[in-house]
Structure formats: C-alpha cells, structure tokens
C-alpha cells in the first residue's frame, strides 16, 4: 500500500505518518526531513537549500524528485507514505512514473483538511523531540517538565527554523499557489479521499485507518 498525505504545513502529516510507520510498518518518505538532514550534514545540496527553506519557498523539483527516486528503489516494507511530496504537478507526474517503473501503485491520496487559522497557532507553538521526532505544542501538548520525551526518553527538544509566522505565511502561499491543485489532479485520477485534520490526533488516526481498510 502506497499513500500520499496531502495538506498545508501544520495539517498533521508528519504526526500521522509516524503513527502509520509504527502500526503498519510503512516507510515514511518526508522530503522536508530529507532536506533538513542534508542541511544539517552541511552537504553541497544542503547548503544550497538552507536559505530557500528558511524563507518558506519550495526547493526545485529536480532536487526533491532526485531524493525520492533514490529512496523508492530501496526497501519497501509495508509501503510508502509520501509526506510533503509531491508539492507541484510536475512532482506528481514524476512520482506516477517512478512508481510505475518500480511496478508499484498509488493506493490513496489522503487530503488532511484544516482551517488556515488553526495552522498559524499549530505551527508557531510547535516543537519536537530531537531524537525520535515526536511532536509537541507549547499549549496543547507541552514538552514534559521532566525534560524527557515520553516516547524515547530523549532530552533534546528542537524547533524548526521555518516554524515562525513570516515563514509560515510564505509556506501557506506556496501551498495555495503550487500544491493545492493536486487535490483536483488526484480527484480526477480517482485516488483522492479527505479526512478532517482538525479532529484530535486519535480521531484522525481512526479516519485514516478506515480509509486504508477500504
Ligand atoms: P516540510 O517539512 O514538508 O514542511 O518542508 C519544509 C521545507 O522543505 C518546505 O517549506 C520547502 O522549502 C522544502 N520542501 C519539502 N518538501 C518539498 C517538496 N516536495 N518540494 C519542494 N520543496 C520541498
């Protein structure tokens, strides 16, 4: 089973993807995580994308398609969860071709529907465990007073450089200009389903599980 989680920044794609990795042995392919890794490693490509990401702009199709191509030719596990990819029509076409070349299908494109006002507060209060990636929120789910992640007991909390209001507005604009047309693209292909991304994490997990059980 291969799925795309589609939605604006802060919709909860990463949180839901991690849950599917744990429960269904799927493989999360987050281009955002791959790019952050490249940036932190100080590679040539990482240095190239650092500024683009900090501004909230999209990295070139060529770079992200290259990253995905490298990953999907390897281990498949219980299937792939594409998280934050594709973000343009060109990336969507490229993904279709890459999957076909590997003899794979796209089973569902799950759109996580959220309201823009909620995104600003979700993103600006967001942090995560530097070890396992568990997501926290200053108000709704704060980093424990014990200083330890409840999942992995890691002690380092991190905030993304682009999780600020200015960058979020840019990322939202990029989403509406370049990514949201993918909803219609996948609807026309017959792969699109939507879930209410404003519900609790557990409710969204249940809605996605119901889609995957279809
Ligand atoms: P994310 O972690 O998915 O929110 O991505 C963080 C940033 O990485 C984005 O704001 C973009 O700058 C870049 N990025 C991630 N995925 C893509 C993609 N598929 N296409 C272009 N840029 C991307």
Boltz pocket constraint, residues with backbone or C-beta under 6 A from the ligand:
constraints:
  - pocket:
      binder: B
      contacts: [[A, 9], [A, 31], [A, 32], [A, 33], [A, 35], [A, 52], [A, 53], [A, 54], [A, 56], [A, 57], [A, 58], [A, 59], [A, 60], [A, 61], [A, 64], [A, 83], [A, 84], [A, 85], [A, 86], [A, 87], [A, 91], [A, 162], [A, 171]]
      max_distance: 6.0
